[in-house]
Amino acid sequence: MVVLTKNIDSYTIYYYQGKDYEAEILCYFANKNVGAIRFFNDHGAIPKPSVASSGGGFVYLNFPIQRFGDIVSILRHNKPLSIQVDDQNWGILRLFEVPLT
């Protein structure tokens, strides 16, 4: 069961040096920051997805850095999208129903 869903209509990509994660995509809806997708190197454990309790819930999804290209491609080529966290600690980047052509 989905605990929290945040729709996305824009995003900003960051690549980092010296942080615990290598890249981050900040997700926005109606010019409000609603979540982040973080990408970790493969040398350590990847945190479970989470929801920050402040500000109406801020969704954090976490993936290995190898998934960065796949996720950026989904963001660039598909709309509408949402990020979700469910009660089993699954993080979900959801593409809404799209008609087949």
ZAVO-458445 format. One record per residue: x, y, z of N, C-alpha, C in turn; residue in one letter; residue number from 1. Coordinates in Angstrom, 2 decimals. Example, Ala and Ser with C-alpha at 12.3 -4.5 7.8 and 13.67 -1.06 7.14 Angstrom:
ZAVO-458445
+---------+---------+---------+---------+---------+---------+---------+---------+---------+-----+-----+
!     n_X !     n_Y !     n_Z !    ca_X !    ca_Y !    ca_Z !     c_X !     c_Y !     c_Z ! res !   n !
+---------+---------+---------+---------+---------+---------+---------+---------+---------+-----+-----+
!   13.19 !   -5.69 !    7.80 !   12.30 !   -4.50 !    7.80 !   13.20 !   -3.30 !    7.80 !   A !   1 !
!   12.85 !   -2.25 !    7.08 !   13.67 !   -1.06 !    7.14 !   12.90 !    0.03 !    7.87 !   S !   2 !
+---------+---------+---------+---------+---------+---------+---------+---------+---------+-----+-----+
end
This chain:
ZAVO-458445
+---------+---------+---------+---------+---------+---------+---------+---------+---------+-----+-----+
!     n_X !     n_Y !     n_Z !    ca_X !    ca_Y !    ca_Z !     c_X !     c_Y !     c_Z ! res !   n !
+---------+---------+---------+---------+---------+---------+---------+---------+---------+-----+-----+
!    0.84 !   -1.18 !    0.00 !    0.00 !    0.00 !    0.00 !    0.88 !    1.24 !    0.00 !   M !   1 !
!    0.56 !    2.20 !   -0.85 !    1.34 !    3.42 !   -0.97 !    1.11 !    4.31 !    0.25 !   V !   2 !
!    2.20 !    4.74 !    0.86 !    2.13 !    5.60 !    2.03 !    2.07 !    7.07 !    1.60 !   V !   3 !
!    2.89 !    7.42 !    0.62 !    2.96 !    8.82 !    0.19 !    3.30 !    8.89 !   -1.29 !   L !   4 !
!    2.59 !    9.74 !   -2.01 !    2.83 !    9.98 !   -3.42 !    3.05 !   11.47 !   -3.64 !   T !   5 !
!    4.08 !   11.79 !   -4.41 !    4.33 !   13.19 !   -4.79 !    4.45 !   13.25 !   -6.31 !   K !   6 !
!    3.58 !   14.03 !   -6.95 !    3.67 !   14.22 !   -8.38 !    4.89 !   15.08 !   -8.71 !   N !   7 !
!    5.42 !   14.89 !   -9.91 !    6.61 !   15.62 !  -10.37 !    6.27 !   16.32 !  -11.68 !   I !   8 !
!    6.64 !   17.61 !  -11.79 !    6.50 !   18.29 !  -13.08 !    7.80 !   18.94 !  -13.54 !   D !   9 !
!    8.84 !   18.90 !  -12.70 !   10.16 !   19.38 !  -13.11 !   11.21 !   18.80 !  -12.17 !   S !  10 !
!   12.46 !   18.96 !  -12.56 !   13.56 !   18.40 !  -11.76 !   14.86 !   19.13 !  -12.05 !   Y !  11 !
!   15.81 !   18.99 !  -11.13 !   17.16 !   19.53 !  -11.28 !   18.15 !   18.42 !  -10.97 !   T !  12 !
!   19.18 !   18.29 !  -11.80 !   20.18 !   17.23 !  -11.62 !   21.46 !   17.82 !  -11.04 !   I !  13 !
!   22.02 !   17.14 !  -10.05 !   23.29 !   17.52 !   -9.44 !   24.23 !   16.31 !   -9.44 !   Y !  14 !
!   25.48 !   16.55 !   -9.76 !   26.55 !   15.56 !   -9.57 !   27.46 !   16.09 !   -8.48 !   Y !  15 !
!   27.86 !   15.24 !   -7.55 !   28.63 !   15.69 !   -6.40 !   30.00 !   15.01 !   -6.31 !   Y !  16 !
!   30.87 !   15.68 !   -5.61 !   32.14 !   15.11 !   -5.19 !   32.25 !   15.35 !   -3.69 !   Q !  17 !
!   32.59 !   14.30 !   -2.95 !   32.79 !   14.44 !   -1.52 !   31.56 !   14.24 !   -0.66 !   G !  18 !
!   30.43 !   13.84 !   -1.25 !   29.23 !   13.54 !   -0.47 !   29.07 !   12.03 !   -0.34 !   K !  19 !
!   28.13 !   11.61 !    0.49 !   27.84 !   10.18 !    0.64 !   27.23 !    9.59 !   -0.62 !   D !  20 !
!   26.61 !   10.42 !   -1.43 !   26.02 !    9.97 !   -2.69 !   26.65 !   10.76 !   -3.83 !   Y !  21 !
!   26.62 !   10.15 !   -5.03 !   27.34 !   10.73 !   -6.18 !   26.50 !   11.68 !   -7.01 !   E !  22 !
!   25.20 !   11.48 !   -7.02 !   24.31 !   12.33 !   -7.81 !   22.97 !   12.42 !   -7.10 !   A !  23 !
!   22.25 !   13.49 !   -7.45 !   20.94 !   13.70 !   -6.85 !   20.06 !   14.41 !   -7.87 !   E !  24 !
!   18.82 !   13.98 !   -7.93 !   17.82 !   14.65 !   -8.75 !   16.76 !   15.19 !   -7.81 !   I !  25 !
!   16.69 !   16.51 !   -7.71 !   15.65 !   17.13 !   -6.89 !   14.38 !   17.22 !   -7.72 !   L !  26 !
!   13.27 !   16.80 !   -7.14 !   12.00 !   16.72 !   -7.84 !   11.06 !   17.82 !   -7.34 !   C !  27 !
!   10.34 !   18.44 !   -8.28 !    9.47 !   19.56 !   -7.95 !    8.07 !   19.34 !   -8.50 !   Y !  28 !
!    7.11 !   19.96 !   -7.83 !    5.75 !   20.04 !   -8.35 !    5.23 !   21.43 !   -8.01 !   F !  29 !
!    4.76 !   22.14 !   -9.03 !    4.28 !   23.52 !   -8.87 !    5.32 !   24.39 !   -8.16 !   A !  30 !
!    6.57 !   24.25 !   -8.57 !    7.71 !   25.01 !   -8.06 !    8.05 !   24.71 !   -6.60 !   N !  31 !
!    7.54 !   23.62 !   -6.06 !    7.85 !   23.22 !   -4.69 !    8.67 !   21.93 !   -4.72 !   K !  32 !
!    9.75 !   21.92 !   -3.95 !   10.60 !   20.74 !   -3.86 !    9.85 !   19.67 !   -3.06 !   N !  33 !
!    9.55 !   18.53 !   -3.71 !    8.74 !   17.49 !   -3.07 !    9.51 !   16.20 !   -2.80 !   V !  34 !
!   10.74 !   16.10 !   -3.33 !   11.50 !   14.88 !   -3.11 !   12.85 !   14.91 !   -3.78 !   G !  35 !
!   13.59 !   13.84 !   -3.54 !   14.92 !   13.70 !   -4.12 !   15.17 !   12.24 !   -4.47 !   A !  36 !
!   15.82 !   12.04 !   -5.59 !   16.28 !   10.71 !   -5.98 !   17.80 !   10.76 !   -5.89 !   I !  37 !
!   18.35 !    9.94 !   -5.01 !   19.79 !    9.95 !   -4.77 !   20.44 !    8.69 !   -5.32 !   R !  38 !
!   21.68 !    8.85 !   -5.77 !   22.41 !    7.75 !   -6.41 !   23.71 !    7.51 !   -5.67 !   F !  39 !
!   23.87 !    6.29 !   -5.18 !   25.01 !    5.91 !   -4.35 !   25.96 !    5.03 !   -5.14 !   F !  40 !
!   27.24 !    5.12 !   -4.79 !   28.22 !    4.23 !   -5.44 !   27.98 !    2.81 !   -4.97 !   N !  41 !
!   28.63 !    1.88 !   -5.63 !   28.40 !    0.47 !   -5.33 !   29.33 !   -0.08 !   -4.26 !   D !  42 !
!   29.96 !    0.80 !   -3.50 !   30.91 !    0.36 !   -2.47 !   30.28 !    0.24 !   -1.08 !   H !  43 !
!   29.02 !    0.52 !   -0.96 !   28.39 !    0.44 !    0.35 !   26.90 !    0.16 !    0.23 !   G !  44 !
!   26.25 !    0.08 !    1.36 !   24.81 !   -0.18 !    1.38 !   24.04 !    1.04 !    0.89 !   A !  45 !
!   22.98 !    0.79 !    0.17 !   22.11 !    1.86 !   -0.31 !   20.96 !    1.99 !    0.68 !   I !  46 !
!   20.74 !    3.19 !    1.21 !   19.66 !    3.37 !    2.18 !   18.29 !    3.03 !    1.60 !   P !  47 !
!   17.39 !    2.61 !    2.46 !   16.01 !    2.37 !    2.04 !   15.35 !    3.72 !    1.73 !   K !  48 !
!   14.32 !    3.70 !    0.90 !   13.59 !    4.95 !    0.66 !   12.98 !    5.44 !    1.97 !   P !  49 !
!   12.74 !    6.73 !    2.04 !   12.20 !    7.28 !    3.27 !   11.36 !    8.52 !    2.99 !   S !  50 !
!   10.64 !    8.93 !    4.03 !    9.83 !   10.13 !    3.97 !   10.22 !   11.00 !    5.15 !   V !  51 !
!   10.61 !   12.23 !    4.88 !   10.90 !   13.18 !    5.95 !    9.57 !   13.67 !    6.52 !   A !  52 !
!    9.48 !   13.76 !    7.81 !    8.21 !   14.12 !    8.44 !    7.89 !   15.60 !    8.34 !   S !  53 !
!    8.87 !   16.43 !    8.10 !    8.62 !   17.88 !    8.04 !    8.12 !   18.29 !    6.66 !   S !  54 !
!    7.40 !   19.39 !    6.61 !    6.98 !   19.98 !    5.35 !    5.98 !   19.16 !    4.57 !   G !  55 !
!    5.16 !   18.38 !    5.21 !    4.15 !   17.60 !    4.50 !    4.68 !   16.34 !    3.87 !   G !  56 !
!    5.89 !   15.95 !    4.23 !    6.47 !   14.73 !    3.70 !    7.32 !   14.99 !    2.47 !   G !  57 !
!    8.58 !   14.69 !    2.57 !    9.55 !   14.86 !    1.49 !   10.06 !   13.46 !    1.17 !   F !  58 !
!    9.90 !   13.01 !   -0.05 !   10.22 !   11.64 !   -0.44 !   11.68 !   11.54 !   -0.87 !   V !  59 !
!   12.39 !   10.56 !   -0.30 !   13.76 !   10.22 !   -0.71 !   13.76 !    8.83 !   -1.32 !   Y !  60 !
!   14.14 !    8.74 !   -2.59 !   14.37 !    7.45 !   -3.23 !   15.87 !    7.30 !   -3.42 !   L !  61 !
!   16.38 !    6.09 !   -3.28 !   17.82 !    5.84 !   -3.35 !   18.11 !    4.67 !   -4.29 !   N !  62 !
!   19.05 !    4.89 !   -5.19 !   19.40 !    3.89 !   -6.20 !   20.91 !    3.80 !   -6.34 !   F !  63 !
!   21.39 !    2.68 !   -6.90 !   22.81 !    2.61 !   -7.25 !   23.09 !    3.56 !   -8.41 !   P !  64 !
!   24.30 !    4.08 !   -8.47 !   24.67 !    5.05 !   -9.52 !   24.49 !    4.46 !  -10.93 !   I !  65 !
!   24.55 !    3.16 !  -11.04 !   24.38 !    2.52 !  -12.35 !   22.98 !    2.74 !  -12.92 !   Q !  66 !
!   22.01 !    3.10 !  -12.10 !   20.64 !    3.33 !  -12.56 !   20.40 !    4.79 !  -12.98 !   R !  67 !
!   21.41 !    5.65 !  -12.82 !   21.25 !    7.08 !  -13.10 !   20.74 !    7.33 !  -14.52 !   F !  68 !
!   21.39 !    6.76 !  -15.52 !   21.00 !    6.98 !  -16.92 !   19.57 !    6.53 !  -17.20 !   G !  69 !
!   19.18 !    5.38 !  -16.65 !   17.82 !    4.88 !  -16.84 !   16.79 !    5.85 !  -16.28 !   D !  70 !
!   17.04 !    6.34 !  -15.09 !   16.08 !    7.21 !  -14.42 !   16.02 !    8.58 !  -15.10 !   I !  71 !
!   17.15 !    9.12 !  -15.51 !   17.14 !   10.39 !  -16.23 !   16.36 !   10.24 !  -17.54 !   V !  72 !
!   16.53 !    9.11 !  -18.21 !   15.79 !    8.87 !  -19.46 !   14.28 !    8.83 !  -19.21 !   S !  73 !
!   13.86 !    8.19 !  -18.15 !   12.44 !    8.16 !  -17.80 !   11.93 !    9.57 !  -17.54 !   I !  74 !
!   12.69 !   10.36 !  -16.78 !   12.26 !   11.73 !  -16.48 !   12.17 !   12.59 !  -17.74 !   L !  75 !
!   13.12 !   12.43 !  -18.64 !   13.16 !   13.28 !  -19.85 !   12.07 !   12.95 !  -20.85 !   R !  76 !
!   11.70 !   11.67 !  -20.93 !   10.85 !   11.24 !  -22.03 !    9.43 !   10.86 !  -21.65 !   H !  77 !
!    9.07 !   11.00 !  -20.39 !    7.75 !   10.56 !  -19.95 !    7.11 !   11.56 !  -19.01 !   N !  78 !
!    5.83 !   11.73 !  -19.14 !    5.04 !   12.54 !  -18.23 !    3.63 !   12.00 !  -18.27 !   K !  79 !
!    2.84 !   12.08 !  -17.27 !    3.16 !   12.56 !  -15.92 !    3.86 !   11.49 !  -15.09 !   P !  80 !
!    4.57 !   11.94 !  -14.07 !    5.34 !   11.07 !  -13.19 !    5.05 !   11.38 !  -11.73 !   L !  81 !
!    5.35 !   10.40 !  -10.89 !    5.31 !   10.63 !   -9.45 !    6.40 !    9.81 !   -8.79 !   S !  82 !
!    6.76 !   10.20 !   -7.58 !    7.62 !    9.39 !   -6.72 !    6.79 !    8.95 !   -5.54 !   I !  83 !
!    7.03 !    7.72 !   -5.10 !    6.20 !    7.14 !   -4.06 !    7.05 !    6.31 !   -3.10 !   Q !  84 !
!    6.56 !    6.22 !   -1.89 !    7.11 !    5.29 !   -0.90 !    5.92 !    4.51 !   -0.35 !   V !  85 !
!    6.09 !    3.19 !   -0.24 !    4.98 !    2.40 !    0.29 !    5.32 !    1.83 !    1.66 !   D !  86 !
!    4.36 !    1.13 !    2.24 !    4.52 !    0.63 !    3.61 !    5.49 !   -0.54 !    3.74 !   D !  87 !
!    6.03 !   -1.03 !    2.63 !    7.03 !   -2.09 !    2.66 !    8.43 !   -1.54 !    2.37 !   Q !  88 !
!    8.57 !   -0.20 !    2.47 !    9.83 !    0.49 !    2.17 !   10.28 !    0.31 !    0.74 !   N !  89 !
!    9.33 !    0.27 !   -0.17 !    9.66 !    0.28 !   -1.58 !    9.63 !    1.72 !   -2.06 !   W !  90 !
!   10.63 !    2.12 !   -2.81 !   10.63 !    3.41 !   -3.46 !   10.22 !    3.22 !   -4.91 !   G !  91 !
!    9.35 !    4.08 !   -5.40 !    8.78 !    3.89 !   -6.73 !    8.85 !    5.19 !   -7.51 !   I !  92 !
!    9.41 !    5.13 !   -8.72 !    9.28 !    6.21 !   -9.71 !    8.20 !    5.74 !  -10.65 !   L !  93 !
!    7.05 !    6.39 !  -10.62 !    5.88 !    5.89 !  -11.35 !    5.59 !    6.73 !  -12.56 !   R !  94 !
!    5.43 !    6.05 !  -13.68 !    4.95 !    6.64 !  -14.91 !    3.47 !    6.32 !  -14.98 !   L !  95 !
!    2.65 !    7.35 !  -15.07 !    1.20 !    7.12 !  -15.14 !    0.82 !    6.47 !  -16.45 !   F !  96 !
!   -0.39 !    6.02 !  -16.56 !   -0.86 !    5.32 !  -17.72 !   -0.62 !    6.15 !  -18.99 !   E !  97 !
!    0.01 !    5.51 !  -19.96 !    0.34 !    6.18 !  -21.21 !   -0.30 !    5.37 !  -22.34 !   V !  98 !
!   -1.03 !    6.01 !  -23.23 !   -1.63 !    5.25 !  -24.33 !   -0.57 !    4.69 !  -25.28 !   P !  99 !
!   -0.78 !    3.48 !  -25.74 !    0.13 !    2.88 !  -26.70 !   -0.17 !    3.45 !  -28.08 !   L ! 100 !
!    0.88 !    3.70 !  -28.84 !    0.66 !    4.26 !  -30.19 !    1.20 !    3.30 !  -31.23 !   T ! 101 !
+---------+---------+---------+---------+---------+---------+---------+---------+---------+-----+-----+
end
